[in-house]
């Protein structure tokens, strides 16, 4: 009777292992199918956009101020750079305060609630706020600086949250070792914590840039529709997304849709370049940290 019991137990164990392998294979197949769907969707969108631009994407289209989109490229870069320059120091300081200095006081809870609320506000509300406050109250008018201030407030939750998570991932032994050597808490944050969190901080910048490039409603209300080549950030302009919206919404010529898809191609190329550069920098930082 004992061998039979052992044999029945072995068979049951083997059956359970077989079921788990089948389930594991099914889950792997589902995940592979999901990954293939994502890749296929991306390739389909890219191929469709680049095929639909119908030869409009050329050197003159990129670098001509009269017949091309050079003013839109310059305006977009202005808006991105100024927005990040405003939002990054504020978001970085807020994340450091929340992770390194704050406890669980009512003020911190209110601050976290404010960040969550900022993240959930629709972008058109930011546009109305920027139009009333920066364009009219502060008398900036429709300009790049007004749009940059508006967008910097909009991307603050992204910068704060991503940076805070990066700071949380730094082991406490790094801080304890620095403090044991006689460094102050501020020196520890500046020379130990922040350099170790640079990959995550860079990730927050990438996400913020992606959102700034893709926004249209706040930019339309604060930056404007002017097609001129801006010389300073206090002038109005037209970003690539607004130009794309204008071409598709007011298309009156047969070539307008081809130009719109060429503009979309430039947007895609710009995002790929930014993400690739950020990936290279992130890999470099992680390699240096690994060597250390």
C-alpha positions as CSV (number, residue, x, y, z in Angstrom):
1,X,0.0,0.0,0.0
2,X,2.8,2.4,0.7
3,X,4.4,2.2,-2.8
4,X,1.0,2.9,-4.3
5,X,0.6,6.0,-2.2
6,X,4.0,7.2,-3.2
7,X,3.2,6.5,-6.8
8,X,-0.1,8.3,-6.6
9,X,1.7,11.3,-5.0
10,X,4.3,11.3,-7.7
11,X,1.7,11.2,-10.4
12,X,-0.2,14.1,-8.8
13,X,3.0,16.1,-8.4
14,X,3.9,15.4,-12.1
15,X,0.4,16.5,-13.2
16,X,0.7,19.7,-11.2
17,X,4.1,20.5,-12.7
18,X,2.6,19.8,-16.2
19,X,-0.3,22.2,-15.5
20,X,2.0,24.9,-14.3
21,X,4.2,24.6,-17.4
22,X,1.1,24.8,-19.6
23,X,-0.1,27.9,-17.7
24,X,3.3,29.4,-17.8
25,X,3.5,28.8,-21.6
26,X,0.0,30.4,-22.0
27,X,1.0,33.5,-20.0
28,X,4.3,33.8,-21.9
29,X,2.3,33.6,-25.2
30,X,-0.1,36.3,-24.1
31,X,2.8,38.6,-23.1
32,X,4.6,37.9,-26.3
33,X,1.4,38.6,-28.3
34,X,1.0,41.9,-26.4
35,X,4.6,42.9,-27.1
36,X,4.1,42.0,-30.7
37,X,0.9,44.1,-30.9
38,X,2.7,47.1,-29.4
39,X,5.6,46.8,-31.8
40,X,3.3,46.3,-34.8
41,X,1.2,49.3,-33.8
42,X,4.3,51.5,-33.6
43,X,5.7,50.3,-36.9
44,X,2.3,50.8,-38.6
45,X,2.0,54.4,-37.3
46,X,5.6,55.2,-38.4
47,X,5.2,53.6,-41.8
48,X,1.8,55.3,-42.4
49,X,3.2,58.8,-41.4
50,X,6.3,58.6,-43.4
51,X,4.5,57.2,-46.5
52,X,1.8,59.8,-46.3
53,X,4.2,62.8,-46.3
54,X,4.6,62.1,-50.0
55,X,8.1,63.6,-50.5
56,X,7.5,66.9,-48.7
57,X,10.1,66.1,-46.1
58,X,13.3,67.6,-47.6
59,X,16.1,70.0,-46.8
60,X,14.1,73.1,-47.9
61,X,11.1,72.0,-45.9
62,X,13.2,71.7,-42.7
63,X,15.4,74.8,-43.0
64,X,13.5,77.4,-44.9
65,X,11.9,80.2,-42.9
66,X,9.5,81.2,-45.7
67,X,8.2,78.0,-47.2
68,X,9.4,75.5,-44.5
69,X,8.9,74.7,-40.8
70,X,12.1,76.3,-39.4
71,X,10.1,78.8,-37.4
72,X,8.0,76.0,-35.8
73,X,11.1,74.0,-35.0
74,X,12.8,77.0,-33.3
75,X,9.6,77.8,-31.4
76,X,9.2,74.2,-30.2
77,X,12.8,74.1,-29.0
78,X,12.4,77.4,-27.3
79,X,9.3,76.3,-25.5
80,X,10.9,72.9,-24.4
81,X,14.1,74.4,-23.2
82,X,12.5,77.3,-21.2
83,X,9.9,75.0,-19.7
84,X,12.4,72.5,-18.5
85,X,14.7,75.3,-17.2
86,X,11.8,76.5,-15.1
87,X,10.3,73.2,-14.0
88,X,13.4,71.2,-13.3
89,X,14.9,73.2,-10.4
90,X,11.5,73.6,-8.7
91,X,10.6,69.9,-9.2
92,X,14.0,68.7,-8.1
93,X,13.9,70.8,-4.9
94,X,10.4,69.7,-4.2
95,X,11.3,66.0,-4.6
96,X,14.4,66.4,-2.4
97,X,12.3,68.1,0.3
98,X,9.6,65.4,0.2
99,X,12.0,62.5,0.3
100,X,14.9,63.8,2.4
101,X,13.5,66.3,4.8
102,X,9.7,65.9,5.2
103,X,8.0,63.6,7.6
104,X,4.3,62.8,7.7
105,X,3.0,66.2,8.8
106,X,-0.2,67.7,7.6
107,X,1.7,70.2,5.5
108,X,3.4,67.3,3.6
109,X,0.0,65.6,3.1
110,X,-1.4,68.9,1.7
111,X,1.6,69.2,-0.6
112,X,1.2,65.7,-1.9
113,X,-2.5,66.3,-2.5
114,X,-1.6,69.5,-4.4
115,X,0.8,67.5,-6.6
116,X,-1.8,64.8,-7.3
117,X,-4.4,67.5,-8.2
118,X,-2.0,69.2,-10.5
119,X,-1.4,65.9,-12.3
120,X,-5.2,65.5,-12.8
121,X,-6.1,68.9,-14.1
122,X,-7.0,68.9,-17.9
123,X,-4.5,70.7,-20.1
124,X,-7.1,73.2,-21.4
125,X,-7.5,74.5,-17.8
126,X,-3.7,75.2,-17.7
127,X,-4.2,77.0,-21.0
128,X,-6.9,79.2,-19.6
129,X,-4.8,79.9,-16.4
130,X,-1.8,80.8,-18.5
131,X,-3.9,83.1,-20.8
132,X,-5.3,85.0,-17.8
133,X,-2.3,85.1,-15.5
134,X,0.8,85.2,-17.7
135,X,-0.5,86.7,-20.9
136,X,-2.9,89.3,-19.4
137,X,-2.2,89.9,-15.7
138,X,1.6,89.8,-16.1
139,X,1.4,91.4,-19.5
140,X,3.5,88.9,-21.3
141,X,1.0,88.6,-24.1
142,X,0.9,85.5,-26.3
143,X,4.6,84.6,-26.2
144,X,7.0,81.8,-25.7
145,X,7.8,82.8,-22.1
146,X,4.0,82.8,-21.2
147,X,3.7,79.3,-22.7
148,X,6.8,78.1,-21.0
149,X,5.6,79.2,-17.6
150,X,2.2,77.5,-18.2
151,X,3.8,74.3,-19.4
152,X,6.3,74.3,-16.5
153,X,3.5,74.2,-14.0
154,X,1.8,71.4,-16.0
155,X,4.9,69.1,-16.0
156,X,5.8,69.7,-12.4
157,X,4.0,66.6,-11.1
158,X,5.9,64.4,-13.6
159,X,9.2,65.8,-12.6
160,X,8.5,65.6,-8.8
161,X,7.0,62.1,-8.8
162,X,9.7,60.5,-11.0
163,X,12.5,62.3,-9.2
164,X,11.1,61.3,-5.8
165,X,10.9,57.6,-6.8
166,X,14.5,57.8,-8.0
167,X,15.6,59.3,-4.7
168,X,13.8,56.5,-2.8
169,X,15.7,53.9,-4.8
170,X,19.1,55.1,-3.4
171,X,20.1,52.8,-0.5
172,X,20.3,54.4,3.0
173,X,23.8,53.0,3.3
174,X,25.0,55.7,0.9
175,X,23.6,58.5,3.2
176,X,24.8,56.8,6.3
177,X,28.4,56.4,4.9
178,X,28.5,60.0,3.9
179,X,27.2,61.2,7.3
180,X,29.7,58.9,9.1
181,X,32.6,60.6,7.3
182,X,31.5,64.0,8.6
183,X,29.5,65.4,5.8
184,X,26.3,67.4,6.5
185,X,22.9,66.3,5.3
186,X,22.9,69.0,2.6
187,X,26.4,67.9,1.4
188,X,25.3,64.3,1.4
189,X,22.3,65.2,-0.8
190,X,24.4,67.3,-3.2
191,X,27.4,65.0,-3.6
192,X,26.1,61.5,-2.9
193,X,22.3,61.2,-3.4
194,X,21.6,63.4,-6.4
195,X,24.5,62.0,-8.5
196,X,23.3,58.5,-7.8
197,X,19.8,59.5,-8.8
198,X,20.8,61.1,-12.0
199,X,19.4,58.4,-14.3
200,X,16.0,58.7,-12.7
201,X,16.1,62.5,-12.8
202,X,17.0,62.3,-16.5
203,X,14.0,60.0,-17.0
204,X,11.8,62.7,-15.5
205,X,13.2,65.2,-17.9
206,X,12.5,62.9,-20.9
207,X,8.9,62.4,-19.8
208,X,8.4,66.1,-19.3
209,X,9.9,66.9,-22.7
210,X,7.6,64.4,-24.3
211,X,4.6,66.1,-22.7
212,X,5.7,69.6,-23.6
213,X,6.2,68.6,-27.3
214,X,2.9,66.9,-27.5
215,X,0.7,69.6,-25.9
216,X,-1.5,71.8,-28.1
217,X,-4.4,73.4,-26.1
218,X,-2.2,75.4,-23.5
219,X,0.3,76.3,-26.3
220,X,-2.4,77.5,-28.6
221,X,-3.8,79.8,-25.9
222,X,-0.5,81.2,-24.6
223,X,2.1,81.0,-27.4
224,X,-0.2,81.7,-30.3
225,X,-0.4,81.0,-34.0
226,X,2.2,83.4,-35.4
227,X,4.3,81.9,-38.1
228,X,7.2,84.2,-37.7
229,X,10.7,83.1,-36.7
230,X,11.0,84.1,-33.0
231,X,14.2,86.0,-32.1
232,X,13.5,86.1,-28.3
233,X,11.4,84.2,-25.9
234,X,9.2,87.3,-25.5
235,X,7.8,86.9,-29.0
236,X,4.9,84.8,-30.2
237,X,5.3,81.7,-32.3
238,X,3.8,78.5,-33.5
239,X,5.0,75.1,-32.3
240,X,5.0,71.9,-34.5
241,X,1.9,70.5,-32.8
242,X,0.0,73.8,-33.4
243,X,1.2,73.9,-37.0
244,X,0.0,70.3,-37.5
245,X,-3.4,71.1,-36.0
246,X,-3.7,74.2,-38.1
247,X,-2.8,72.4,-41.3
248,X,-5.3,69.6,-40.7
249,X,-8.1,71.8,-39.4
250,X,-7.8,74.5,-42.1
251,X,-6.7,72.3,-45.0
252,X,-7.8,74.0,-48.2
253,X,-5.1,72.9,-50.6
254,X,-4.4,69.3,-51.7
255,X,-0.8,69.7,-50.4
256,X,-1.8,70.6,-46.9
257,X,-2.2,67.0,-45.7
258,X,1.1,66.1,-47.2
259,X,2.7,69.0,-45.4
260,X,0.9,68.0,-42.2
261,X,2.3,64.4,-42.4
262,X,5.7,65.8,-43.1
263,X,5.4,67.9,-40.0
264,X,4.3,64.8,-38.0
265,X,7.4,63.0,-39.3
266,X,9.6,65.8,-38.0
267,X,7.9,65.5,-34.6
268,X,8.5,61.7,-34.5
269,X,12.1,62.2,-35.5
270,X,12.6,64.8,-32.9
271,X,11.1,62.6,-30.1
272,X,13.3,59.6,-31.3
273,X,16.4,61.8,-31.2
274,X,15.6,63.1,-27.7
275,X,14.9,59.6,-26.3
276,X,18.0,58.1,-27.9
277,X,20.2,60.8,-26.6
278,X,18.7,60.5,-23.1
279,X,19.1,56.7,-23.3
280,X,22.8,57.0,-24.1
281,X,23.3,59.5,-21.2
282,X,21.4,57.3,-18.8
283,X,23.4,54.3,-19.7
284,X,26.6,56.3,-19.3
285,X,25.6,57.5,-15.8
286,X,24.6,53.9,-14.8
287,X,27.9,52.6,-16.0
288,X,29.8,55.2,-14.0
289,X,27.8,54.4,-10.9
290,X,28.5,50.7,-11.4
291,X,32.2,51.3,-11.7
292,X,32.1,53.3,-8.5
